Amino acid sequence: METQLDPMKDDLPLMANTSYMLVKHYVLDLDVDFKGKVIEGSVVLFFETGSQYMKTSSAGKECCQSQFDETCKIGASEPCHISMINMSTCSSKTEHNDFAVSGKEEEATSDESSNHSNNEQASGISSSKDCYDIENHGNKDFLLVLDCCDLSVLKIEEVDVAAVSGIEKFTRSAKLTGVSKKLENLRNWIVHELVTLPADRWKEQLYYFTHCSQAPGCGELLFSTGTWSLEIRKSGIQTPADFPHAIRIWYKTKPEGRSVTWTTDQSGRPCVYTMGSPINNRALFPCQEPPIALSTWQASVRAAAGFVVLMSGENSAEPVQLREGILSWYYYVSMPMPASTFTIAVGCWQEVKQQSFKQTAAIETNTEFSLPLSRSDFRWHEEVCGHMEYPCRFQNPAARLQAVIPYRVFAPWCLMESCEEYLLQLIPQCLSAAYATLGTHPFSRLDVLIVPSNFSSLGMASPHIIFLSQSVLPGGSHLCGTRLCHEIAHAWFGLAIGARDWTEEWISEGFATFLEDIFWARAQQQLSHDEIKGQQELKALLRWRRLRDEVQNSEEELQVLRPKKESTGELSESGASVVKYGLKAEKIFMQVHYLKGYFLLRSLARTIGEVSYLASLRKFVIKFHGQLILSQ
């Protein structure tokens, strides 16, 4: 091909220095403004000190550090390196520009991101001669780096978690371990105790996350923004362990921000939603993008009455009226997930409902083939999960027997009839088929939303919510059902089990493409075995032709399932990395990772037999759910 790949332009940088500090929980508090096409408010981040860093006091005594799952200890043997930055001395309150503190990005990444376009430059950035000279002021400050772009950051402050009523219970053990009586150290200890609470205390944890996020600020922090990052420091703080572990960032999105799209639905009403941008959510809120940064979140979102807020959350939120014309919606998750999986959709969506007797009949019909797993499968369930601790459905006896999780369907008003005709009756069939194949549903509920016509894909799965294109509705039950099966499969492969390196996207898409055929075959009870096999062979032929055409008409580098080869999964000392070709425009329209992955798995299933292969997948899911994996 004549077109040359430019890594400086085509790779997506993941800037967050997760090896030093790791976000464990986000609390978002946001207002949606459709007139200005902005989302504004604050996000509070709760941190743990990263696995790379071990603080040693001046006396040489090691302080308590958090323990991480073995799968997250990437390069732990490498020497610790604290990234630095030159900064001006102004604080965040002196300027309410997008960038209140001058600065350059780390040398290691400044060239890498210099070719990325960013139309609005920092009005607060001064020339290098005016920057803060660290060498002339003694020791260097630790720099926290978050992934961020297309955001106006207004202010960043430390949160005084010690001011929360009842928080004293988390300080008792601090006295026993000899934690310094300095208030800063006590605050960090409180956050450490809070983020490490055992899974059976998740409701208490959520309660204190909420109240800590509402605590007053106790000092503004210095910050600067680069093209792809938000860089934060506290004057005089030189180590991650001493850096504030609870910070609040006040910000607003920009209308041109690439994480969400502002548009109108098929009924002509305004809406905004996360449409699966290549840059993920960094233009929606400052975050840690690397997959290794598994976190929980909660969000309160306010919008004008008449709008419905849907989100990746465990609860089916009910709106609360704050004042006339304004409703607030609250969602949370207790299963740690990458920040990229956070999803939101705000619009005048209508819930599509069916008469209750029809829905009951559909569920009863489909429990016929939702047989319980074998005894060997349940022995696997009884083993201790391999993931970090959280309230896991695989350890919940009731959840393990739930063939159909609660579900809702939302759509613009003009598409409600089409959704009722096909989609509503297909969901319980497809959920039951998925359960019969892989076992326990990783998530407790499901919303399905028909998104606006500018959606560039047929579907997108996120925790607790699936986006479907309107294009699947005119195709009748077959197109709608197969796409629904594909997205449901992502609950296991792509969400509950994620790729540790995003360049290995075939782990998600290859498995979902393979499993959609298995699920859909089990959902179509009216078809004979021969009819189903004929259907699958025809689809395999069509996929083969599509794959052949792509291989012949695309750059060879974009066809490789592991483009980083032997370096797949490797991170820099700080935890930063790149997603190779993550911004390449053509890649969005390619299906090579879907199709090569599908044919690989199909070959394995044909070699050892489909029944044996699916049994091995069930065991794989039980062993690796809640974790990040590589192709090996």
Solvent accessible surface area in square Angstrom, and as a share of the most:
residue,aa,sasa,rsa
1,M,141,0.63
2,E,168,0.76
3,T,72,0.42
4,Q,144,0.64
5,L,37,0.18
6,D,54,0.28
7,P,67,0.42
8,M,67,0.30
9,K,120,0.51
10,D,6,0.03
11,D,13,0.07
12,L,3,0.01
13,P,1,0.00
14,L,5,0.02
15,M,5,0.02
16,A,0,0.00
17,N,0,0.00
18,T,7,0.04
19,S,11,0.07
20,Y,1,0.00
21,M,0,0.00
22,L,11,0.05
23,V,0,0.00
24,K,36,0.15
25,H,2,0.01
26,Y,1,0.01
27,V,14,0.08
28,L,1,0.01
29,D,58,0.30
30,L,1,0.01
31,D,51,0.26
32,V,14,0.08
33,D,52,0.27
34,F,36,0.15
35,K,201,0.85
36,G,35,0.33
37,K,99,0.42
38,V,20,0.11
39,I,1,0.00
40,E,66,0.30
41,G,16,0.15
42,S,8,0.05
43,V,0,0.00
44,V,3,0.02
45,L,0,0.00
46,F,0,0.00
47,F,0,0.00
48,E,5,0.02
49,T,9,0.05
50,G,3,0.03
51,S,46,0.29
52,Q,18,0.08
53,Y,20,0.08
54,M,98,0.44
55,K,33,0.14
56,T,80,0.46
57,S,37,0.24
58,S,130,0.84
59,A,80,0.62
60,G,48,0.46
61,K,148,0.63
62,E,126,0.57
63,C,56,0.34
64,C,79,0.47
65,Q,24,0.11
66,S,15,0.10
67,Q,151,0.67
68,F,21,0.09
69,D,33,0.17
70,E,128,0.58
71,T,43,0.25
72,C,9,0.06
73,K,73,0.31
74,I,36,0.18
75,G,30,0.28
76,A,52,0.40
77,S,113,0.73
78,E,70,0.31
79,P,100,0.63
80,C,62,0.37
81,H,100,0.45
82,I,32,0.16
83,S,2,0.01
84,M,54,0.24
85,I,11,0.05
86,N,69,0.35
87,M,0,0.00
88,S,14,0.09
89,T,101,0.59
90,C,40,0.24
91,S,27,0.17
92,S,0,0.00
93,K,133,0.56
94,T,82,0.48
95,E,72,0.32
96,H,121,0.54
97,N,37,0.19
98,D,18,0.09
99,F,10,0.04
100,A,0,0.00
101,V,0,0.00
102,S,3,0.02
103,G,12,0.12
104,K,107,0.45
105,E,24,0.11
106,E,28,0.12
107,E,161,0.72
108,A,90,0.70
109,T,15,0.09
110,S,39,0.25
111,D,102,0.53
112,E,51,0.23
113,S,3,0.02
114,S,77,0.50
115,N,88,0.45
116,H,20,0.09
117,S,90,0.58
118,N,30,0.15
119,N,152,0.78
120,E,80,0.36
121,Q,126,0.56
122,A,13,0.10
123,S,88,0.57
124,G,17,0.17
125,I,74,0.38
126,S,43,0.27
127,S,59,0.38
128,S,70,0.45
129,K,178,0.76
130,D,87,0.45
131,C,20,0.12
132,Y,39,0.15
133,D,60,0.31
134,I,16,0.08
135,E,123,0.55
136,N,114,0.58
137,H,109,0.49
138,G,53,0.51
139,N,106,0.54
140,K,88,0.37
141,D,15,0.08
142,F,0,0.00
143,L,0,0.00
144,L,0,0.00
145,V,1,0.00
146,L,0,0.00
147,D,0,0.00
148,C,3,0.02
149,C,5,0.03
150,D,17,0.09
151,L,4,0.02
152,S,8,0.05
153,V,0,0.00
154,L,51,0.25
155,K,52,0.22
156,I,0,0.00
157,E,17,0.08
158,E,6,0.03
159,V,1,0.01
160,D,24,0.12
161,V,1,0.00
162,A,30,0.23
163,A,60,0.46
164,V,15,0.08
165,S,101,0.65
166,G,30,0.29
167,I,3,0.02
168,E,100,0.45
169,K,77,0.33
170,F,8,0.03
171,T,18,0.10
172,R,159,0.58
173,S,37,0.24
174,A,3,0.03
175,K,162,0.69
176,L,157,0.78
177,T,84,0.49
178,G,63,0.60
179,V,40,0.23
180,S,47,0.31
181,K,197,0.83
182,K,125,0.53
183,L,85,0.42
184,E,62,0.28
185,N,37,0.19
186,L,47,0.23
187,R,22,0.08
188,N,15,0.08
189,W,26,0.09
190,I,1,0.00
191,V,1,0.00
192,H,27,0.12
193,E,42,0.19
194,L,0,0.00
195,V,17,0.10
196,T,69,0.40
197,L,23,0.12
198,P,54,0.34
199,A,19,0.15
200,D,124,0.64
201,R,93,0.34
202,W,58,0.20
203,K,140,0.60
204,E,45,0.20
205,Q,34,0.15
206,L,27,0.13
207,Y,118,0.45
208,Y,16,0.06
209,F,4,0.02
210,T,38,0.22
211,H,71,0.32
212,C,0,0.00
213,S,12,0.08
214,Q,128,0.57
215,A,7,0.05
216,P,83,0.52
217,G,34,0.32
218,C,43,0.26
219,G,41,0.39
220,E,60,0.27
221,L,2,0.01
222,L,18,0.09
223,F,0,0.00
224,S,1,0.00
225,T,9,0.05
226,G,17,0.16
227,T,28,0.16
228,W,3,0.01
229,S,0,0.00
230,L,0,0.00
231,E,3,0.01
232,I,0,0.00
233,R,8,0.03
234,K,48,0.20
235,S,78,0.50
236,G,51,0.49
237,I,30,0.15
238,Q,73,0.32
239,T,32,0.19
240,P,0,0.00
241,A,17,0.13
242,D,40,0.21
243,F,0,0.00
244,P,4,0.02
245,H,7,0.03
246,A,4,0.03
247,I,0,0.00
248,R,16,0.06
249,I,0,0.00
250,W,95,0.33
251,Y,1,0.00
252,K,76,0.32
253,T,2,0.01
254,K,18,0.08
255,P,71,0.44
256,E,107,0.48
257,G,5,0.05
258,R,103,0.37
259,S,1,0.01
260,V,8,0.04
261,T,22,0.13
262,W,32,0.11
263,T,36,0.21
264,T,74,0.43
265,D,9,0.04
266,Q,48,0.21
267,S,41,0.26
268,G,55,0.52
269,R,98,0.36
270,P,57,0.36
271,C,0,0.00
272,V,2,0.01
273,Y,0,0.00
274,T,6,0.03
275,M,49,0.22
276,G,46,0.44
277,S,13,0.08
278,P,56,0.35
279,I,4,0.02
280,N,32,0.17
281,N,5,0.02
282,R,0,0.00
283,A,1,0.01
284,L,1,0.00
285,F,2,0.01
286,P,0,0.00
287,C,0,0.00
288,Q,0,0.00
289,E,0,0.00
290,P,1,0.00
291,P,8,0.05
292,I,18,0.09
293,A,2,0.01
294,L,11,0.06
295,S,1,0.01
296,T,21,0.12
297,W,2,0.01
298,Q,2,0.01
299,A,1,0.00
300,S,30,0.19
301,V,0,0.00
302,R,39,0.14
303,A,3,0.02
304,A,43,0.33
305,A,56,0.43
306,G,56,0.53
307,F,25,0.10
308,V,28,0.16
309,V,0,0.00
310,L,1,0.01
311,M,0,0.00
312,S,0,0.00
313,G,0,0.00
314,E,38,0.17
315,N,35,0.18
316,S,51,0.33
317,A,6,0.05
318,E,130,0.58
319,P,54,0.34
320,V,92,0.53
321,Q,117,0.52
322,L,91,0.45
323,R,143,0.52
324,E,160,0.72
325,G,35,0.34
326,I,39,0.20
327,L,32,0.16
328,S,14,0.09
329,W,18,0.06
330,Y,76,0.29
331,Y,1,0.00
332,Y,39,0.15
333,V,3,0.02
334,S,18,0.11
335,M,16,0.07
336,P,17,0.11
337,M,3,0.01
338,P,12,0.08
339,A,0,0.00
340,S,29,0.19
341,T,18,0.11
342,F,4,0.01
343,T,4,0.02
344,I,4,0.02
345,A,0,0.00
346,V,1,0.00
347,G,0,0.00
348,C,19,0.11
349,W,5,0.02
350,Q,61,0.27
351,E,60,0.27
352,V,5,0.03
353,K,140,0.59
354,Q,34,0.15
355,Q,109,0.48
356,S,88,0.57
357,F,132,0.55
358,K,94,0.40
359,Q,56,0.25
360,T,71,0.41
361,A,51,0.40
362,A,18,0.14
363,I,55,0.28
364,E,108,0.48
365,T,66,0.38
366,N,1,0.01
367,T,62,0.36
368,E,122,0.55
369,F,37,0.15
370,S,13,0.09
371,L,118,0.59
372,P,93,0.58
373,L,18,0.09
374,S,59,0.38
375,R,209,0.76
376,S,37,0.24
377,D,5,0.02
378,F,47,0.19
379,R,149,0.55
380,W,67,0.24
381,H,3,0.01
382,E,126,0.56
383,E,103,0.46
384,V,142,0.82
385,C,25,0.15
386,G,38,0.36
387,H,20,0.09
388,M,37,0.17
389,E,120,0.54
390,Y,19,0.07
391,P,48,0.30
392,C,14,0.08
393,R,36,0.13
394,F,6,0.03
395,Q,80,0.36
396,N,67,0.34
397,P,87,0.55
398,A,76,0.59
399,A,4,0.03
400,R,35,0.13
401,L,116,0.58
402,Q,57,0.25
403,A,12,0.10
404,V,22,0.13
405,I,8,0.04
406,P,81,0.51
407,Y,23,0.09
408,R,48,0.17
409,V,0,0.00
410,F,10,0.04
411,A,0,0.00
412,P,0,0.00
413,W,168,0.59
414,C,62,0.37
415,L,30,0.15
416,M,51,0.23
417,E,143,0.64
418,S,38,0.25
419,C,0,0.00
420,E,72,0.32
421,E,97,0.44
422,Y,63,0.24
423,L,0,0.00
424,L,8,0.04
425,Q,74,0.33
426,L,7,0.04
427,I,0,0.00
428,P,0,0.00
429,Q,41,0.18
430,C,0,0.00
431,L,3,0.01
432,S,0,0.00
433,A,0,0.00
434,A,0,0.00
435,Y,4,0.01
436,A,12,0.09
437,T,0,0.00
438,L,2,0.01
439,G,0,0.00
440,T,0,0.00
441,H,4,0.02
442,P,9,0.06
443,F,11,0.05
444,S,38,0.24
445,R,13,0.05
446,L,13,0.06
447,D,0,0.00
448,V,0,0.00
449,L,0,0.00
450,I,0,0.00
451,V,0,0.00
452,P,1,0.01
453,S,73,0.47
454,N,66,0.34
455,F,16,0.07
456,S,80,0.52
457,S,49,0.32
458,L,67,0.33
459,G,8,0.08
460,M,44,0.20
461,A,18,0.14
462,S,9,0.06
463,P,1,0.01
464,H,8,0.04
465,I,1,0.00
466,I,4,0.02
467,F,2,0.01
468,L,0,0.00
469,S,8,0.05
470,Q,58,0.26
471,S,60,0.39
472,V,0,0.00
473,L,7,0.03
474,P,117,0.73
475,G,38,0.36
476,G,15,0.14
477,S,51,0.33
478,H,74,0.33
479,L,65,0.32
480,C,0,0.00
481,G,0,0.00
482,T,9,0.06
483,R,39,0.14
484,L,0,0.00
485,C,0,0.00
486,H,3,0.01
487,E,3,0.01
488,I,6,0.03
489,A,0,0.00
490,H,15,0.07
491,A,18,0.14
492,W,0,0.00
493,F,0,0.00
494,G,24,0.23
495,L,17,0.08
496,A,2,0.02
497,I,0,0.00
498,G,9,0.09
499,A,14,0.11
500,R,60,0.22
501,D,11,0.06
502,W,56,0.20
503,T,5,0.03
504,E,0,0.00
505,E,49,0.22
506,W,23,0.08
507,I,4,0.02
508,S,22,0.14
509,E,30,0.14
510,G,0,0.00
511,F,20,0.08
512,A,0,0.00
513,T,8,0.05
514,F,10,0.04
515,L,0,0.00
516,E,16,0.07
517,D,12,0.06
518,I,10,0.05
519,F,0,0.00
520,W,12,0.04
521,A,19,0.14
522,R,85,0.31
523,A,5,0.04
524,Q,12,0.05
525,Q,83,0.37
526,Q,146,0.65
527,L,47,0.24
528,S,56,0.36
529,H,128,0.57
530,D,112,0.58
531,E,95,0.43
532,I,23,0.12
533,K,76,0.32
534,G,40,0.39
535,Q,45,0.20
536,Q,27,0.12
537,E,88,0.40
538,L,104,0.52
539,K,34,0.14
540,A,6,0.04
541,L,82,0.41
542,L,99,0.49
543,R,26,0.09
544,W,131,0.46
545,R,121,0.44
546,R,96,0.35
547,L,14,0.07
548,R,105,0.38
549,D,63,0.33
550,E,17,0.08
551,V,62,0.36
552,Q,124,0.55
553,N,103,0.53
554,S,20,0.13
555,E,15,0.07
556,E,137,0.61
557,E,69,0.31
558,L,3,0.01
559,Q,16,0.07
560,V,45,0.26
561,L,34,0.17
562,R,73,0.27
563,P,11,0.07
564,K,33,0.14
565,K,98,0.41
566,E,154,0.69
567,S,45,0.29
568,T,10,0.06
569,G,9,0.09
570,E,104,0.46
571,L,45,0.22
572,S,58,0.37
573,E,56,0.25
574,S,12,0.08
575,G,0,0.00
576,A,13,0.10
577,S,22,0.14
578,V,37,0.22
579,V,17,0.10
580,K,49,0.21
581,Y,11,0.04
582,G,20,0.19
583,L,42,0.21
584,K,14,0.06
585,A,65,0.51
586,E,72,0.32
587,K,41,0.18
588,I,100,0.51
589,F,143,0.60
590,M,24,0.11
591,Q,67,0.30
592,V,0,0.00
593,H,9,0.04
594,Y,54,0.21
595,L,5,0.03
596,K,66,0.28
597,G,0,0.00
598,Y,5,0.02
599,F,44,0.18
600,L,79,0.39
601,L,4,0.02
602,R,47,0.17
603,S,61,0.39
604,L,80,0.40
605,A,6,0.05
606,R,157,0.57
607,T,107,0.62
608,I,96,0.49
609,G,30,0.29
610,E,68,0.31
611,V,128,0.73
612,S,62,0.40
613,Y,20,0.07
614,L,4,0.02
615,A,31,0.24
616,S,49,0.32
617,L,8,0.04
618,R,39,0.14
619,K,71,0.30
620,F,64,0.26
621,V,0,0.00
622,I,12,0.06
623,K,111,0.47
624,F,58,0.24
625,H,2,0.01
626,G,11,0.10
627,Q,17,0.08
628,L,13,0.07
629,I,20,0.10
630,L,35,0.17
631,S,42,0.27
632,Q,173,0.77
